C-alpha cells in the first residue's frame, strides 16, 4: 500500500515538473494583417511562463508549412531565462508563397530545450493570408467620333483593378473590318502599371459607313512575378445616327443646298421676267 502511494506521489511530482516547464504562447501581432501572397509578414509572439518555477533553458523551434517559409530568421528562438509569471515578446518573419490561397494558414512551433531534450508540446498558429488578385480592365474612356463615315480620335484607358503590380505592359490594336487605322502604329509599350492605377493611350481611326457600333479588338501582354500573360479584349465604340446626332446638337444642319436652290430659282425667275418683259 505504501509503495502504491509512493508511486502515485512520484507521478504527481513528475507531472508537475513537466508542466512547470510549459509556456503559454500566443500571437500578439502580425504585420501586415492580412498579409498578401508573395509578401513577408512579421510575427510577434507573446510568451508567458504561467507556472511557479523559473525556466532557464527553453528555446522555440519554428516549423513553417506551406504557404510559409522562414525569411531572414533562424528557426530557433532562444527564450533564455523566463521567471515565473514573466512575459516576453519575440519577433520573426515568414515569407508567403505566391500561390497562397485566401484565408487562415497554419504554422507550428515546437517547445525545445538547450540540452536537446524535447518537450512533447507543440503549438499551432494561424496567419491571415489574402491572395493577390490579378485583374486588368481596358475600356474606351473618351472619343470625338460621333457618327460613322468620319475620322477622329478615341482614348483607351487600362485599369489595374487587381492587387498585383504589372510589369512590361504592351497594348496592340488587332485587325478590324469596322475602321481604318490612321495612327502611325497599332502598338504601344506602356511599361509598369501599379495596383489601383490607370494608364491612357490615344488612337486615330476612320470609321466605315453604315455602322452603329465599332468593334475594336485589342491584345494586352504583361508580366507578373516573372510570368507572362496575354489577353484579348473586344472594346465597343457606340455611335449615333446622323438624325440622332442632329437632335442632340452634335451635328449642325447644313443649309448650303437650300441656299443654292433658292439662288438658282431666283436667277431663273429673273431671266423669265426679262424675257416676258421684252415681249410686252
VENRAKA-V677161 format. One record per backbone hydrogen bond with DSSP energy under -1.0 kcal/mol. NH is the residue of the N-H (numbers start at 0). CO is the residue of the C=O. E is the energy in kcal/mol with one decimal. If there is no record, write none. Layout:
# VENRAKA-V677161
NH/CO/E  NH/CO/E
This chain:
# VENRAKA-V677161
4/0/-2.4  5/1/-2.4  6/2/-2.0  7/3/-2.2  8/4/-2.5  9/5/-2.2  10/6/-2.2  11/7/-2.3  12/8/-2.4  13/9/-2.4  14/10/-2.6  15/11/-2.3  16/12/-2.2  17/13/-2.1  18/14/-2.6  19/15/-2.0  20/17/-1.4  21/18/-1.2  23/47/-3.1  25/45/-2.2  27/43/-2.7  28/43/-1.4  30/41/-2.2  34/127/-2.6  36/129/-1.8  38/35/-2.0  40/93/-2.8  41/30/-2.6  42/91/-3.1  43/28/-2.8  44/89/-3.5  45/25/-3.4  46/87/-3.1  47/23/-2.7  48/85/-2.3  54/81/-2.4  58/111/-2.5  59/76/-2.6  60/109/-2.7  61/74/-3.8  62/107/-3.5  67/64/-3.4  68/94/-1.3  70/92/-2.1  76/59/-3.1  78/57/-1.6  79/57/-1.1  81/54/-2.8  84/48/-2.3  85/82/-2.0  87/46/-2.7  89/44/-1.7  91/42/-1.8  93/40/-2.5  94/68/-3.6  95/38/-2.9  96/66/-2.5  99/96/-1.7  102/128/-2.3  104/126/-2.4  106/124/-2.1  107/62/-2.2  108/122/-2.8  109/60/-2.7  110/120/-1.9  111/58/-3.1  112/116/-1.2  113/56/-2.1  115/112/-1.5  118/110/-1.4  122/108/-3.1  124/106/-2.8  126/104/-2.7  128/102/-3.2  129/34/-2.9  136/158/-2.8  138/156/-2.1  140/154/-2.1  141/154/-1.0  143/152/-2.3  148/206/-1.1  151/204/-2.3  153/202/-2.4  154/141/-3.0  155/200/-2.9  156/138/-3.1  157/198/-3.0  158/136/-2.9  159/196/-2.8  160/158/-1.2  161/134/-1.2  162/132/-3.9  165/192/-2.5  166/222/-3.0  168/190/-2.7  169/220/-2.8  170/187/-2.9  171/218/-2.0  172/185/-2.8  173/216/-2.7  179/205/-2.7  181/203/-3.0  182/203/-1.6  187/170/-2.8  189/168/-2.6  190/168/-2.0  192/165/-2.8  195/159/-2.5  198/157/-1.8  200/155/-2.5  202/153/-2.2  204/151/-2.4  205/179/-2.7  206/149/-3.0  207/177/-2.1  213/236/-2.6  215/234/-3.6  217/232/-2.9  218/171/-2.8  219/230/-2.9  220/169/-2.0  221/228/-2.2  222/166/-3.1  223/226/-2.5  226/223/-1.5  228/221/-3.1  230/219/-2.6  232/217/-2.6  234/215/-2.4  236/213/-2.7  238/211/-2.8  239/145/-2.7  244/240/-2.5  245/241/-2.1  246/242/-2.0  247/243/-1.6  249/244/-2.5  250/244/-1.2  258/254/-2.3  259/255/-2.4  260/256/-2.4  261/257/-2.5  262/258/-2.5  263/259/-2.6  264/260/-2.5  265/261/-2.4  266/262/-2.4  267/263/-2.5  268/264/-2.6  269/265/-2.2  270/266/-2.5  271/267/-2.5  272/268/-2.3  273/269/-2.2  274/270/-2.4  275/271/-2.5  276/272/-1.9  277/273/-1.8  278/274/-1.2  279/275/-1.4
